[in-house]
Amino acid sequence: MVFLFTFPGGCHNKVPEQKTDKIAVVISTLNNPWFVVLGESAADRAIELGYEAQIFDSQNNSAKEAEHFDNIIAMGYKAILFNPTDADGSVLNVKRAKDAGIPTFCMDREINSRDAAATQLLSDSFTGCVKLGQYFVQTMNKKGNYVEILGLVGDNNTWNRSKGFHSVVDEFPELKMVAQQSADFDRNKAMDVMENIMQANADIDAVFCGNDAMAMGAYQAVMAAGKADKIKIFGFDGADDAIKGIAEGKITATVMQFPVLMAQKSAELADQYIKGKRDFKTKTPVEVVLVTSENVSKYFPAK
Amino acid sequence: MNKIFKYSIIIVATILVIFLSLDIQKLDRVRTLNDVTEVNADTFALNFWERELPGSISAAPDVNRLLRLLKTNPSKAFDEYSKQLGISHTYYFMLKGSGKILSVEDEYIVLETDEKMKVQIATAFIFGNTVRDASGKVDIDDFLNMTSFNNVSIAINKLVKARVVEGLKTLARPGIFLQFAGAIEMTDGDMNPDAVTIIPVSINLIDGNTK
């Protein structure tokens, strides 16, 4: 079964009359506002550049993603703006598109290949979490018990964030990780995971979550347990509710990513490819910014 | 007869479902997909440290010149001496110089350069990509993924701690003169050249006691 999400207006009244080349936007999941912004920004920019754009929702399902690629190849799209479901599992899809003469431009999430994609624009998650880790250490005064809630285990961003964080925090022996579990970047799962962890560990001082959706889920669990004043919550993404949470003292810090920039730039690179350019860097990291109570005013209320 | 027909349909349908569920590919294609040589981060970092970094140190600007330029004409400083990674407002620099230790703190030492500028040399919080990216010698395109690329930074930072910082912490005393080389980062729009913290990659005591 193929689930096709048509970008509002993308295939109807906004289609330019003279140029009908199509660009596909394949997103890992539209069940997360952050990825909706990524997908819609990419489609918007593609339309501005004169293309027809359609968004495909993979629903975090690699089989569904493969079906989308089958359809995209069959339907003669000129390029794919791609947010993969799995760093390894998605490589073959990208290679199939390449073999069919369709370039793929990865956005935010990485695939483990040097040559399958035309290029990959990726948030510099590792560096962001090094900064977050340093702030974590300072905020915790170098000691305390903490929990780590990981994202999707098949996504490189999950491990780049975790690795950046641990490259700092593991240097401080009095900071002890008492639990580490995955919640698949999902808010509800993170709430459940945090509730279970708190039942097994009464003494928790902080939670580091691999994205803001999970940070908000963890906050809900912590608040329900009456521990919101004791447990510090750290996230990643710069989602609106997390930024608001920092301004209100609910969340301690997050790392701001720039999905609109990544999406727009990817669409522009696809346009350049279609017009003949080929010499792209394999990967381009996009800088991220640590957001805390000290600088949240720059990002709140609206980015 | 009806039963035989019904079972035949079920069997054919089952075979079809199983067949359509399979993704058959040539073995050599799958092997190619998985045949990726991972970079050994420690080996790469050691090679970088011994063969690539000396060239970056040699080409690095004098600390006094660089800091003066960052204050008076940052655009020129960025153009002439910085390296950048991807889409970013952060600029990385190698630099070198000499000076006198004014004080030894928990996480850094304070140094006064020979032109009376104050800088800090980090002796803790040696993290991130500052040395890797300031050197300009490590190309992201040589790595399979960001994880491998970032593992190199972790390995380089280990060398900084083991080969430079440990010795520096042991020998640093107020009043000692030293020569240094290192890396810094500056964020455009949020930089303070008067409060620079250098990640050291080379320290030589002026009296010839090299570390």
Interface residues (C-beta under 8 A of the other chain):
Chain A: A66 A87 V91 L92 K95 E110 N112 S113 R114 L121 L122 D124 S125 F126 T127 V130 K131 G133 Q134 N156 W159 N160 K163 G164 S167 V168 L261 K265 K281 T282 K283 T284 P285 V286 E287
Chain B: D23 Q25 L33 V36 L85 G86 I87 S88 H89 T90 F125 F127 G128 N129 I140 D141 L144 N145 M146 T147 N150 N151 S153 I154 N157
